[in-house]
Amino acid sequence: LAGNDWLVPVATLVVIGREITMSALREWAAAMGPEARQAVDVNAWGKWKTAFQMISLALLLACRDGGSSELITLAATAGPALLVAAAGLTLWSLALYFKQLARFMF
């Protein structure tokens, strides 16, 4: 991801924005009743998204102080890549939740 320093902050904003949006959607769905609430139950995409986020975070923290070992270099490469992948999964899972809730919105 060399030369794309903007990717990590943008991916971070995507992840944070999705979490805020999902919190609001889950509150709204709970108020709409059990059928709407069930539409925003946790699914496998959310689990994968969380796994990518956690692994990415661990790698980014591992390489934050720099260093020159091969593991640090690998962490510095894989961490941002996994965060971008997590952001993609984040957008995908958010779209799936909106699709499931569309019938209650309109």
Beta strands, then each sheet from edge to edge (+ up, - down):
end
